[in-house]
Amino acid sequence: MHMTVISGSERRRRWSQAEREEIVLASFVPGAVIAEVARQFDVSTSLIYKWRRDVQQSDAKFVPASIAATAPARLVLTVLRALR
């Protein structure tokens, strides 16, 4: 069992934009299970769903694309950032 202890006056964890992008990207991989992605990154499933909704409701425009399974995640993130 894994437990994260947050000490100090602040009780909420902070996720950088890069971390959020990585987690959301992992959740959109074909066949990905949100619960497994949440466990992998130690984040709640509801937060992943919220971030996914935020991305889908943003002004970001998505175009059909085919990305090889061997494409490095960093390359995919670079492309996604360029689309903003």
Residue, then its C-alpha position, 0 to 999 in steps of 0.5 A: m500500500h502506498m500513502t502520500v503524507i502532505s505536511g505543513s500548512e498546505r494540504r493540497r498537492r500542486w501539479s505543474q502544467a507539464e505534469r498535468e499534460e503528461i497525465v492527461l496524455a497518458s489517459f488518452v492513450p488507446g486502451a488506457v484505464i483511468a484508474e490505472v493511470a491514476r495509480q501510476f501517477d498517484v492522483s485521484t481519478s476524479l482529478i484526471y477526469k476534470w483535467r480531461r474535461d478542461v482540455q476538451q472544453s478549452d480552445a485547443k483544436f484537435v486534428p486527426a492524427s496517427i501516432a506510432a506506438t513507439a513515438p516518445a512521449r516527449l515528442v507527443l507533448t512537444v507537438l501538443r504544446a505547439l498546437r496551443 
